[in-house]
Amino acid sequence: MLVLDRFEGEYALIEMNKRIFHIPKSFIPKGAREGDVIQIQITVDKDATAKLKESTGKKVTKV
């Protein structure tokens, strides 16, 4: 569970498993308040990855 703990400057501090993560405020939905439970979805941008590989000439390794 991710809980919006508080705002500090340009960051929202998100608590998960007793750890705090600093997320830019711009990533947080408008109207979110301290104490709200939030959800975060992470996706792979395959087009941007391909462009990065082309521009750097390096191979991106698997994680």
Secondary structure, DSSP 8 states (H G I E B T S, - for coil): -EEEEEEETTEEEEEETTEEEEEEGGGS-TT--TT-EE-------HHHHHHHHHHH-------
